[in-house]
């Protein structure tokens, strides 16, 4: 049986990357694996995977992305472009004393993983992406109205920064996770603690940086990904459905997709056991 979450089994530390001081938690020894959260979350969204993967023989590091929780972040929107987020992961791997690592990222963390694997291929051994499309797929997608509405609110400066934002986030997480039995009220309170202070609230600037450059052809900024890639996708994602899961073979030739029926967007919290088992098998260097 996977070990239950135990806060005392992790350590906290910081690493310097270009333009930010990155906070992270760590557990275990072995090949390095980064677990990268999405929006509007922080490292705690990987609590179900950190210790089981550490027990499986990995050195597991779960960072707060720049501008989130205890990580610092510049005020300029341009400092949150996709290339920068990908570079953060590559530089974090170096700061942790490793030549390379595997990356598992959800939502914006998966997006950063794609960009790291494209532009810093020597640093990325294996890539797992959870419920986010490949950039080329995203650029061509006919996105769902619900996602368009949420994104429209996030790209307007000031709206997400109001005191009412935590209420909206609480409602979203309660609907998607608490009511499904996938999250306790105590866990929800942990996220609320981060959303309340403006200094710790996950930044919406990656959305704004992306929007500023939406007219730029995405193909000109992408590179083929050579490392083995696993896409894990909950089929009941209300934002971007499973039809967006498979990356184009010309961009990611060594990819496979694992669909989890009935799971929603926050798949690693909604179906933690299935996600952990998939990651453990995929990340195994002998696998």
C-alpha positions in Angstrom: 0.0 0.0 0.0 1.3 3.5 -0.8 2.5 5.4 2.2 0.0 8.0 3.7 0.9 11.6 3.5 3.3 12.6 6.2 4.5 16.2 6.3 7.5 15.3 8.5 8.9 13.1 5.7 9.6 16.0 3.4 12.2 18.8 3.6 11.9 22.4 2.3 14.6 24.4 0.5 15.2 27.1 -2.1 17.1 27.3 -5.4 18.1 30.3 -7.5 17.1 30.4 -11.1 17.4 33.4 -13.5 14.9 35.9 -12.2 13.4 34.0 -9.3 14.1 32.2 -6.1 12.3 28.9 -6.3 10.9 27.2 -3.2 10.6 23.4 -3.3 9.9 20.3 -1.1 12.0 17.2 -1.4 11.8 13.5 -0.4 13.8 10.3 -1.3 17.0 9.4 -3.0 17.7 8.2 -6.5 17.1 9.5 -10.0 15.7 13.1 -9.9 12.0 13.6 -10.7 10.4 17.1 -10.7 6.7 17.2 -10.0 5.4 20.6 -11.3 2.0 21.9 -10.3 -0.5 23.8 -12.4 -2.7 26.9 -11.9 -4.0 27.9 -9.3 -2.1 25.4 -7.2 1.3 24.9 -5.5 3.5 22.0 -4.6 0.9 20.5 -2.3 -1.2 19.3 -5.3 1.4 16.5 -5.6 1.0 15.3 -2.0 -0.4 11.9 -3.1 2.6 11.2 -5.4 5.6 12.6 -3.5 6.1 9.9 -0.9 5.1 6.9 -3.0 7.6 7.9 -5.7 10.3 8.5 -3.1 9.6 5.0 -1.7 9.9 3.7 -5.3 13.5 4.9 -5.4 13.3 8.4 -6.8 14.6 11.8 -5.5 11.4 13.7 -5.7 11.3 17.5 -5.9 8.1 19.4 -6.1 8.7 23.2 -6.7 6.4 26.2 -6.4 6.5 27.8 -9.9 7.8 31.3 -10.1 5.3 33.8 -8.7 3.6 31.2 -6.6 3.4 30.5 -2.8 6.9 30.8 -1.4 8.7 31.2 -4.7 9.5 34.8 -5.8 8.7 36.2 -9.1 9.3 39.4 -11.0 6.4 41.8 -11.6 6.8 42.0 -15.4 4.4 39.9 -17.4 7.1 39.1 -20.0 9.0 37.2 -17.3 6.3 34.5 -17.4 6.5 33.4 -21.0 6.5 29.7 -21.8 10.2 29.7 -22.7 11.0 31.2 -19.3 9.0 28.7 -17.4 10.7 25.9 -19.3 14.1 27.4 -18.6 13.2 27.5 -14.9 12.9 23.8 -14.8 16.2 23.3 -16.6 18.0 25.6 -14.3 16.4 24.1 -11.2 17.7 20.7 -12.3 21.2 22.2 -12.5 20.8 23.9 -9.2 19.8 20.6 -7.6 23.2 19.2 -8.7 21.8 16.9 -11.4 22.8 16.7 -15.0 19.3 15.7 -16.0 15.9 14.7 -14.6 12.5 13.4 -15.4 9.6 15.9 -15.3 6.0 15.3 -14.5 3.8 18.4 -14.9 0.1 19.2 -14.6 -1.6 22.0 -16.4 0.9 24.9 -16.5 3.5 22.6 -15.0 3.0 20.3 -18.0 3.1 23.2 -20.3 6.5 24.2 -18.8 7.6 20.6 -19.1 6.9 20.7 -22.8 8.9 23.8 -23.3 11.8 22.5 -21.1 11.9 19.3 -23.2 11.8 21.3 -26.5 14.5 23.8 -25.6 16.6 22.0 -23.0 16.5 18.5 -24.2 19.8 17.4 -22.6 18.3 18.1 -19.2 15.1 16.1 -19.6 15.2 12.3 -19.5 11.5 11.6 -19.5 8.4 13.8 -19.7 5.0 13.1 -18.2 2.2 15.7 -19.0 -1.1 15.7 -17.1 -4.2 17.3 -18.7 -2.7 19.9 -20.9 -2.3 19.8 -24.7 0.9 20.1 -26.6 1.4 23.8 -27.6 0.7 23.0 -31.3 -2.5 21.2 -30.4 -3.5 24.0 -28.1 -2.9 26.7 -30.8 -5.1 24.7 -33.2 -7.8 23.7 -30.7 -11.4 24.9 -30.6 -11.4 25.5 -26.9 -14.4 25.0 -24.8 -16.5 28.0 -23.8 -16.0 27.3 -20.1 -12.2 27.5 -20.5 -12.5 30.6 -22.7 -14.6 32.4 -19.9 -12.1 31.5 -17.2 -9.2 32.5 -19.3 -10.8 35.8 -20.2 -11.1 36.7 -16.5 -7.5 35.7 -15.8 -5.9 37.8 -18.5 -7.5 41.1 -17.3 -5.1 42.7 -14.9 -6.6 43.2 -11.4 -9.5 40.8 -11.5 -7.7 37.8 -10.2 -5.9 39.9 -7.7 -9.1 41.0 -5.9 -10.0 39.7 -2.4 -12.9 37.8 -4.1 -10.6 35.4 -6.1 -10.1 32.9 -3.2 -13.9 32.5 -3.0 -14.1 31.6 -6.6 -11.2 29.2 -6.3 -12.7 27.6 -3.2 -16.0 27.1 -5.2 -14.1 25.5 -8.1 -12.1 23.1 -5.9 -15.1 22.2 -3.9 -17.1 21.4 -7.0 -14.3 19.5 -8.7 -12.8 17.7 -5.8 -14.4 18.0 -2.4 -17.9 17.0 -3.6 -16.4 14.0 -5.4 -14.6 12.8 -2.3 -11.2 13.5 -3.9 -10.2 16.3 -1.4 -10.9 16.9 2.3 -12.0 20.2 3.7 -8.7 20.4 5.5 -6.8 20.0 2.2 -9.0 22.7 0.6 -8.1 25.0 3.5 -4.4 24.5 2.7 -5.0 26.0 -0.8 -7.1 28.8 0.6 -4.2 29.7 2.9 -2.0 30.3 -0.2 -4.7 32.1 -2.3 -5.5 34.7 0.4 -2.2 36.7 0.7 -1.4 38.5 -2.6 2.2 37.7 -2.0 1.6 34.0 -2.1 -1.3 33.7 -4.5 -0.4 31.7 -7.7 0.3 34.3 -10.4 -2.1 34.6 -13.4 0.7 36.3 -15.4 1.5 33.1 -17.5 -2.0 33.5 -19.0 -1.3 37.2 -19.7 2.1 36.6 -21.2 0.6 33.9 -23.4 -2.3 36.2 -24.5 0.1 39.0 -25.4 1.8 36.8 -28.0 -1.2 34.8 -29.3 -0.7 36.0 -32.8 2.8 34.6 -33.1 2.8 31.3 -35.0 3.5 28.7 -32.3 5.3 26.3 -34.6 8.1 28.8 -35.0 8.8 28.6 -31.3 8.5 24.9 -30.9 11.1 22.1 -31.3 10.6 18.3 -31.6 10.8 16.4 -28.3 13.0 13.4 -28.4 12.6 12.0 -24.9 10.0 9.3 -24.0 6.7 11.1 -23.2 3.6 10.0 -21.4 0.4 12.0 -21.5 -2.0 11.2 -18.6 -5.5 12.7 -19.2 -8.7 12.6 -17.2 -11.6 12.3 -19.7 -14.0 14.6 -17.8 -11.8 17.7 -18.0 -14.3 20.6 -18.3 -11.6 23.0 -19.7 -9.8 21.0 -22.4 -11.2 17.6 -23.3 -9.4 14.3 -24.0 -9.5 15.0 -27.8 -6.6 17.4 -27.1 -4.5 14.8 -25.3 -2.4 13.2 -28.1 0.6 15.3 -29.2 1.4 15.4 -32.9 3.7 12.6 -33.9 5.9 15.0 -35.9 6.6 17.0 -32.7 6.6 14.2 -30.1 7.5 10.9 -31.9 8.0 8.8 -28.7 4.7 9.5 -27.0 1.8 7.5 -25.5 -1.5 8.6 -24.0 -3.1 7.1 -20.9 -6.7 8.1 -20.5 -8.3 7.9 -17.1 -12.1 7.5 -17.6 -14.2 9.7 -15.3 -11.3 11.7 -13.9 -11.4 15.5 -14.1 -8.8 18.2 -14.9 -6.9 17.8 -11.6 -6.3 14.2 -12.3 -3.4 13.6 -9.9 -5.7 14.6 -7.0 -8.9 13.2 -8.4 -7.4 9.8 -9.2 -4.2 9.7 -7.2 -3.6 6.0 -7.2 -3.9 5.5 -10.9 -1.7 8.5 -11.6 1.0 7.4 -9.2 1.0 3.9 -10.7 1.3 5.2 -14.2 4.2 7.6 -13.2 6.0 4.9 -11.2 6.0 2.6 -14.2 6.9 5.2 -16.7 9.7 6.9 -14.7 11.4 3.7 -13.9 14.8 3.8 -15.7 14.5 0.1 -16.4 10.9 0.4 -17.6 
